[in-house]
Amino acid sequence: MRNLRETYTRIRDLLGEHTEPFESVELVEAYRRFFKPEKVRVVLLAESHVFTDDSDRQIPNVPIPGLPEYPEQYARFVYCLGYGEKSLTNSEHHPKRDGTPQFWKIFFSCCNPIENPGDFYPVLGKTETNARVRNKIDILKQMKRQGIWLVDASIVALYKDGKKAPRMFDALEESWRSYTRDVVLSAQPDHVICIGKGVARVVEPDLKKHFPSKYTVLAQPNAFLSSAEHFANYKTYSQICLGQPPL
């Protein structure tokens, strides 16, 4: 497995000026490692985080009780609690729009049986801020205890301002081949949930080889599906992560 910087350099040769700073890649990796379970049972294999530039990293996270040594800089990554929660940066430079509520629905589903869309209420915007933040912290801790780990196939951001990076799938393939594949294999999960058909096109040959009958491909949570289809996918996360066979 190539180290993070070597893989980054190879991807930068593909993406050029569209490559985010290496310091942002390191920061996202620090968040990912912070929440890595001692024993990984389920890997949630997503595509990438969102482009985090130098100015983003200047936004400080407020200290979070119960999370000692938690990274202190803001990143556009769901493991950064400040991403989507302005109260956790208390900064005038906090982006006007940020966060990925769909991934919080995935995380919630991984830790709880899901019966109806109202079940997601504790981690969504209509819940009072302090209560919602506490709920999110509890979810992240529960995922770590239960062996559920989010890994992005690409170590660099593939999206900026809602736009895809040119040659994004070349970058995704390079990242998977040079770095992330070995991260997933070395974790030895019981199951891999691949999030997104585009990601699956890159990683599925290896999943078939190393995790036959132990992986599931689900659509991106922002894919063009009906609400019923999305909800069925959330139930699948719940069934797999809670140790129940998917229907």
SVG drawing of the C-alpha trace seen along z (x, -y; Angstrom):
<svg xmlns="http://www.w3.org/2000/svg" viewBox="-43 -37 48 52">
<polyline fill="none" stroke="black" stroke-width="0.4" points="0.0,0.0 1.4,-3.4 1.4,-6.0 -1.1,-8.8 1.2,-11.5 2.4,-9.2 -1.1,-8.4 -2.1,-12.1 0.7,-13.0 -0.4,-10.4 -4.0,-11.8 -2.8,-15.4 -1.2,-14.4 -4.6,-13.4 -6.7,-16.3 -4.2,-19.2 -5.6,-22.4 -8.8,-20.7 -7.0,-18.8 -7.6,-20.0 -4.7,-20.7 -2.9,-17.8 -3.4,-19.2 -7.1,-18.8 -6.6,-15.2 -4.6,-14.6 -7.3,-16.3 -10.0,-14.1 -7.9,-11.0 -7.4,-12.1 -11.2,-12.3 -11.6,-8.9 -8.9,-7.3 -10.4,-9.0 -13.7,-7.0 -12.1,-3.8 -13.5,-0.9 -11.2,1.4 -12.8,4.3 -14.5,3.3 -17.6,5.3 -19.2,3.2 -17.4,0.8 -19.6,-1.9 -17.7,-2.5 -18.6,-5.9 -17.2,-8.0 -15.5,-11.0 -15.8,-14.0 -16.4,-17.5 -13.5,-19.8 -12.0,-21.5 -9.8,-24.4 -7.2,-26.2 -9.7,-28.8 -12.1,-26.0 -9.4,-24.5 -8.9,-27.9 -12.4,-27.5 -11.9,-26.0 -14.1,-23.4 -15.2,-24.2 -14.0,-21.6 -16.5,-18.7 -16.9,-17.1 -16.5,-13.3 -14.3,-13.4 -10.8,-14.0 -8.2,-14.6 -10.9,-15.2 -9.5,-17.1 -9.7,-20.9 -10.2,-22.1 -13.3,-22.2 -13.5,-19.8 -16.4,-19.3 -16.7,-15.7 -19.5,-14.0 -17.2,-12.8 -16.5,-16.5 -19.4,-17.4 -19.0,-21.1 -19.9,-20.3 -23.6,-21.3 -23.5,-22.5 -22.6,-26.2 -22.9,-26.1 -19.8,-23.8 -17.5,-26.3 -19.1,-29.6 -17.3,-31.3 -18.4,-34.1 -16.6,-32.3 -18.7,-29.1 -20.1,-28.3 -23.7,-29.5 -24.7,-26.0 -23.0,-22.8 -23.7,-19.4 -25.0,-16.1 -28.3,-15.1 -28.6,-12.1 -25.5,-10.6 -26.8,-11.2 -29.9,-9.2 -27.5,-6.4 -25.6,-6.6 -28.9,-6.6 -30.1,-3.6 -26.9,-1.7 -27.6,-2.1 -31.4,-1.8 -34.3,0.3 -36.1,-1.9 -39.9,-1.8 -40.9,-5.1 -39.3,-8.4 -40.1,-10.1 -37.5,-7.9 -34.7,-10.2 -36.0,-13.2 -33.4,-13.2 -30.5,-14.0 -32.3,-16.4 -32.7,-20.1 -36.1,-20.4 -34.6,-19.0 -33.3,-21.7 -29.6,-22.3 -28.1,-21.1 -30.2,-18.0 -29.4,-17.3 -25.7,-17.7 -25.8,-15.4 -27.7,-12.8 -25.1,-13.0 -22.3,-12.5 -24.1,-9.5 -24.6,-8.0 -20.9,-8.4 -19.8,-6.8 -22.3,-4.0 -21.0,-3.3 -17.5,-3.1 -18.5,-0.7 -20.5,1.5 -17.7,1.7 -19.2,-0.5 -16.7,-2.6 -17.1,-5.1 -14.3,-4.9 -14.2,-6.9 -12.9,-5.2 -11.2,-8.4 -8.8,-10.1 -9.3,-13.4 -12.5,-15.4 -14.2,-14.7 -16.8,-17.5 -16.5,-21.2 -19.4,-23.7 -21.7,-20.9 -19.6,-20.1 -17.6,-16.9 -13.9,-17.1 -12.7,-16.4 -11.4,-12.8 -13.0,-12.0 -13.3,-8.3 -9.6,-8.1 -8.8,-9.7 -11.2,-7.3 -9.6,-4.3 -6.1,-5.5 -7.0,-6.1 -8.7,-2.7 -5.9,-0.8 -3.1,-2.6 -4.5,-3.2 -8.1,-2.6 -8.4,1.0 -5.7,2.1 -7.3,0.0 -10.6,1.9 -8.9,5.3 -6.7,4.8 -9.8,3.9 -11.2,7.4 -14.9,6.4 -17.7,8.9 -19.6,6.9 -19.0,4.0 -21.8,1.7 -20.8,-0.1 -22.6,-3.5 -23.2,-4.4 -23.3,-2.6 -20.4,-4.7 -18.2,-3.6 -19.3,0.0 -18.1,-0.1 -14.6,-0.8 -14.5,1.4 -16.9,4.3 -14.3,6.6 -12.3,6.5 -15.3,6.9 -16.4,10.0 -12.9,11.4 -12.4,10.7 -15.9,10.5 -18.1,12.9 -21.6,12.8 -20.4,10.3 -21.0,7.0 -24.1,5.0 -24.4,2.2 -26.9,-0.6 -27.6,-3.8 -26.2,-7.1 -28.6,-8.8 -29.1,-11.7 -29.8,-9.4 -32.9,-10.0 -35.1,-7.5 -38.5,-7.6 -38.8,-8.3 -40.0,-4.7 -36.9,-3.4 -34.6,-5.5 -36.4,-4.4 -36.0,-0.8 -32.2,-1.4 -32.1,-2.9 -33.8,0.2 -31.2,2.3 -28.4,0.4 -30.3,1.1 -30.7,4.8 -27.1,5.4 -25.5,3.3 -27.7,4.7 -26.9,8.2 -30.2,9.0 -30.2,10.5 -31.5,8.0 -35.0,8.7"/>
</svg>
